[in-house]
Amino acid sequence: MDLQQGTGLKYSVHVEVRLYERATKRFETIRAHVEHWIQTFDRINLNSTLTGWDVIPDLAEAVDRIIVAEAACPQQSPSLSELIINVHVYQPTDSESFDEFTNTGKDDEDETSAATVCELPNTRWEGLWESLIYADDIKLKLLDYIHATLVLSDANVDFNLVTWNRVVLLHGPPGTGKTSLCRALAQKLSIRLSHRYTSARLLEINAHSLFSKWFSESGKLVQQLFSNITEMADEEETFIVVLIDEVESLTAARAGAMSGTEPSDGLRVVNALLTQLDKLKHRKNVLIMSTSNLVQAIDSAFVDRADIIQYVDLPSREAIYEILRSSLSEIINKKLISQVTIPTLQAARMYERAPAAPLGILGTHQKSHAVGQALMALAAQCRTNGMSGRALRRLPVLALARYVGVATLAGDGRVDVDAWIAGMDRVVKDLVKEKEHIRTG
């Protein structure tokens, strides 16, 4: 989110301060200390973890880490005079703190979970935002959208002249991280909006549970669930993200119902959902996120209500490289792979144009060069075969199980990175063969 102040353009940079779970210092006190400390900097590195704050007693006692988050700034290390610093202090809750809403119809004794609710920020979703890698700026676009709706709401813009529904629809192939992005965005917003809302919640709707086996009950169940959401939204200091996963299962029924090929109960469900969405759009503390693998099956009236309709594609070669790089870096950090520097995407692109460097026992720079080339080649192979982000994250596990071998971790417990990359390459080839067997029967 870029802001214009005075005569020059300044970039808004977000600094996130994570407190220990049992820290008792006031957020305002921590924020003031961090803001004062950062003003001593000449420059600040984006997407970095800050150090040195522990010399301040109040911070050393309460703060777990301080990170500089992403920003739409063209420089990696801008001077402080070019920036507007926004400090966000947060304290994540326990990952097991989940509640459930149940829906029952008439005398139905089988209670089915209609939705789960968790307090945010939650340790369960920590690191999820950073782990999601896309070819474009999907994440920043979503953050800017939320910021835009808040600016308009705060200005009391006439809803009859300018309207928005606070509904986002993410669609695309399975395994591209749509649901994870919704959860990660909810977590990120709970941190970024902590100065406006004292608490935040993520409510995940189980769309399938809203269809009752009792005729005419499903529409009532939707109304009942959204009545609970409305009650939660009445707490104006609480920000609520409602996630409807696989929304086509709720909205696909109306066209069939109107043509007579589907039961009228399906029509009631869709109409009830649309009515409730229209009511919630006036609540500036509610955001509706939805996902779909079959966007063509979604009711057109629901699609029309979405402010953002974002296609989430299978990862590009560059995104795949970053995914594989982050996966291998984590294993290196856990000391299961011998220490090596995996080059950035920019460096790997440069190495790609150079003569091939063989994997093996090389000097530090040559080793990094070879790893970058090998990983880029593997990324290209994965892209050619249309692998999803979900499948890519499994590659290191399958490589260890099938080809690296758990037994090789004996002794110092480390494997050379070239063995792991070679193992992943063989796993990809195996997957291609398996898909071909399925296709040919």
N, C-alpha and C positions, 0 to 999 in steps of 0.2 A: 504494500500500500504506500504509494508515493504521496508526499504532501508538499505543497508549495508554501513557503513562508518567506516573507520579505520579497527580495528581488531574485533570489536564487532558488534552484530546485534542491530540496533536501530529501534524502531517502529515509523512510521510517524503518528502523531496525529494532527487532524484538529480542530482548534478553530475558531468558526464562530461568528463574531461580527456584530450584527444587529443595524443599525443606525435608529434614528427617521426619519420619512418621510421628515421633513423640516430641518434636520441637514445640516449644510453648511461646516463643517470641512473637510479638505482634507483627503481622505482615507489613504494616506501615513502617515499623522500625527497620525491618530488614530492607524494605524497598529504599528507604532514605539512605541507609548505609551503602547499598549497591550503587545507587545513582551518584552519590558523592565520590565513591571509589572509582567508578568508570570515568568521571570527569578528569582524572589524573592521566588518562591515556592520550597519546597523540593519534594513534590509529587503532582500529579494531578489526580483527579477522572474522569474516562471516563464516557461519557453519563451523564454529570452533568451541572448544571447552576452555573457559577462562580459568586461570590459576592465580594464586597470590592473594586471594581474598581472605584466606584463613589467618592472616596476621591481625585481622580485626576481630576482637573477642566475641562480639555478638554474632558475627557471621560464622566463625569457627564452631561455635556452640550449636547453631541451628541449621546451617546450610549443608546440604549433601553435594550439590554441584551447581554451577552456573554455566549456561551455554548461550552462545549467540546463534539465533535461529536464522532461517533463510530470509532473504530480502531481495527485492527487485532492483538491486544495485549493480551497475556494470563492473565495479571494481571488487576484487576479493578482499582488499585491505584498505578501505577508505579512511580518510582522516575524520576525526570526531566532529570537526566543523561542518562536514558535509551531511551529518546524520541527525535524525531525531531519535533519541533513545527511548524506548518503551520498556520498562522493567515490569515483569510479571512474576509475582511470587505465588507459589502454589505448594500444596501439601497433599500428595496422593493418598487415596484411601486403600484399604486392604482389598486384594484382588478377589476375595471370596464373598464380598458384601453384595450379594444379588438377592433381589426379591422377585416374586412372580405374581402376575395377575392370572386368575383362572376364569374361564367362561363355562357356564353350564346352562343348559336349556331345559325348561320345564322340570320334570322329575329326573333328569339325567344325573346319575350318581357318579359318572366318570368325569372328573374334573380334568380338563385339558388346559395346559398353560397357554394363555392367550398372548402373554408378553412377559419379558423379563426386564427388570429395571436395575441399573447399577449406578452408584454414585460416581461422579467424576470430579477431578481427574482420578483415574484408577490405575493401580500398578499393573493390572492385567494388560493395559494397552500402552504401557511405556515402551518407547522405541519403535512403535508400529508406524508412526508417521514417517520417520526417517528411513525405514526399511522399504517403503513403497517408492518405486522408481518408474517414472513415466517419460515418454519421449518429449512431451510438451509441458507447459506449466499448469497442468490441471489443478494441482493442489493450491497454488497461489491464486488461480482464478476463483476457486471456491471460497477462499478466505476473503478475497476482494468483494465477492458477491454479498457475503454476510455483512461486511463492513458497510456496503452501499445501502442495504436495507435498514441498518441501524441509523445511518446518517439521515435518511429520509424520514424515518419514524421520529427521531429526535427533533426534526424540523417541523413536525406536524403537517407534512405534505398531505393535501386533500386526496383521500383514497378514490374519490370519484373522478379525479383528473389524472392521477398517476397511481397505478396499481401494481401490486406484487403479491405473490401467494406464499412465499417462503417454502416452496416445494422444489426439490432437486431430484432429477431422474438420471441415474447412471445406468448405461446399458452397454452390452458387448458380450463377447464369448465368455464361457465359464473359465474360471481360474485367473482372471485378469486383475483381481484385487478390488472389485467393486464394493463388496461388503466390508472388507478391511479398510478401504478408504473412508467409508462412512463412519466406522468406529474411530478411526484415527482423527478424522475431522472433528468429531464430537469431543474427543480428548483434547485436541488442540484448542478448540473454542472455549472449553472450560478453563483453560489456562489464560488465553488471550482476553477473555471477557471477565476475568476474576475481579476487576475493578468495578464492574457494573453489577455482577451477580455474585452473591455470597455462596451459592451452591449451584451444581449442575447435575443433570441426570441423562442417561441414555436409556431409552425405552425401545426394545426390539420386539416388534410384533410378529407373532407366529401366524402368518396369513392363513395357513391350512386349518388352524383351530377355529377360525371364525365361521366355518361352514358347519352348521348344526345338522345332525341327522333328523332333527324334528323340522317338519315343514314350517316355513315362515319365521323360524327362530333366528336365522343367520343375520338378517338385517338388524334385529334387536341386539344381537351380540356385538355387532360393530358399534351401535349406539352406546351400549353399556361400556365398552372399552374406551371409547372416546370421551365419555362422561368422566371416567377416571382420569384421563389425560387432562381434560379441562379443569378438573379439581386441582391437579398438580400445577397447572399453569396459573391458577389463581394466586399462587405464591409468587408474586412478581419479582422477588429476589432470587428465584430459581430459573436457570436456563435449561430448556428441555429439548433434546434431539430425539425425534421419533424416527426409527428405522423400519421401513416396510421392505423386507427382503423378498425377492421373487414376486414383485407386485402384480405380475400378470395373472397369478393365481387368484387374485381378488378382482381384477378388473376385466378379465377376458370374457366374463359371462354375459355382459349386457347385450352385445350384438346378437349372440345366439338366442338370448331370452326374447329379444324384440322380434326375431324372425320365427320364433316358435320352436326352435331346436334345442333350447335349454330351459330348465325349470325357471319359473318366475322368481323363485327365491334368489337365484343368482342376480337378477335385476335389482332386487331389494338390497342386496349386499353392496353393489356398486353405487346405487343411488345414496345409500346411507353413508358410504365412505366419502363421496363427493360433497354431500351436505356438511359433513363434519369438517372436511378440509376448508370449506368456505367459511366456516365459523372460526377456525383456528388462525386464519390468515391475518386477523386483526390483532393477534397476540404477538408482540414483538419479542417475547421470550421463548417462542416455539419455532423450531425448524423441522420440516419433514424431509427426510432422505429416503429415497426408494431405489431399488436395483431391479434389473431384469436381464435375463438371457435371451428373451424373445420379445423384443420391443414391438414387433408387428402385432402381437397378441394383446397388447395393452389397449384398453378402452380409450378412444380418441379424446373424450372429455377429460380424462385424467391427464393425458399427455398435454392437452391445452393448458392445464393449470400449472404445469411445471415451468418455473422461471428459467431453469437451466436444464437442458437435455444434453448430456455429455456422453459421447461414445468413448468407451475405454477399450482400446485395442490390445491385441497381443503385443508384447514388448518388442521394440525395434532392436536391431543388433547392438546399438549403443547402450540402450537400456539393459539388455541382457548382460552386456559386459559389466555394467555397474552392479547388477544383481549378483553375478558370479563373483565379482571382486569383493563385495561386502560379505558374501558367504565364506569365501576362503580367508578373508581377513579375520573374521570371527574365530575360525578354527586355528589360525596362527596365533591369535591372542590367547587362546586357551591352551597353547603349547602342544597341540597335536600335530602341527606341521612345523618343520624347521624354519627358523626365522628368515624371512625374505620380504623385500618390499615389492608389493604388487603395484605397478604403475597406475597413475590416474588414466582416465579415458583419453585425455588430451595427449599424454605421453605415449600411450599405447597406439594412438593414431599415427604419431610420428615414427614410432618403431616399425609400424606396419609397412612404411615406405622404404625402410632400410633392408639390407640383406638379412635373410633368415639367420637367427642365432640358435644353435642346437641346445636343447635342454640337456642338463647334466651338470658336472662340476665346473663352474665358471666363477669369474670374479663377481663382486657384488653388483656392479653396474650391468655387466653382461647377463648375469642371472635375471635381473629385473627386466632387461630387454627381452630375453627369451620367454619369460613368463608372460609378458604383455602380448607378444606375438601369438603364443600358443592359446592364451585365453581369448584373444580377439578372433582367432580361427574357430575356436569352439563356439563362441557367440554367434558367428555367422552360420555355423552348422545348425545351431538351435533355432535361429530365426528361419532358416530354410524349411525346417520341419515344423514350424508353427507352434513352438512350445510355449505354454502359459507360464506366468510368474510362479504359480503354485508348483508346476512340474520342475521348474528351474531350481527352486529352493530345496527340492528333494534330491537333486543330483549328487551333492557331496555325501549324503547318507548312503545312497545306492552304490556309489563308487567305493566307499569304505567297505560295505558289506560284500560286494561281489568281486572286487578286483584289488583294492589296496590291502584288505585283510586286517581284521581286528588284531590278529596275532602279531602283525608288524609293529603295533604300538607298544610291544613289550620293550623292556630296557629303558631307554630315556623317553619312551612314549612319543616319539616324533617321527614323521614321515616326510620325505622330501616332497616339495610342492609339485614337481614334475610327475611323480607317481600318481598324485591325486588328480591332476588335470588329465593325465592319460586315462585314468579310471573313469572319469566323468565322460570323456570322449567315447569310451567303449559303451557306457550306459546309454548314451544318446543313440548310438548305432543299434543297440539292443531294442530300444524303444521303437525305432523306425521299423525294425523287423516284426516286432509284436503287432504294431498297427497294421502292417501289411498282411499278417496272418488273419487279423480280425476282418480286414476289408475283403479278403479273398475267401474267407470262410474256412 
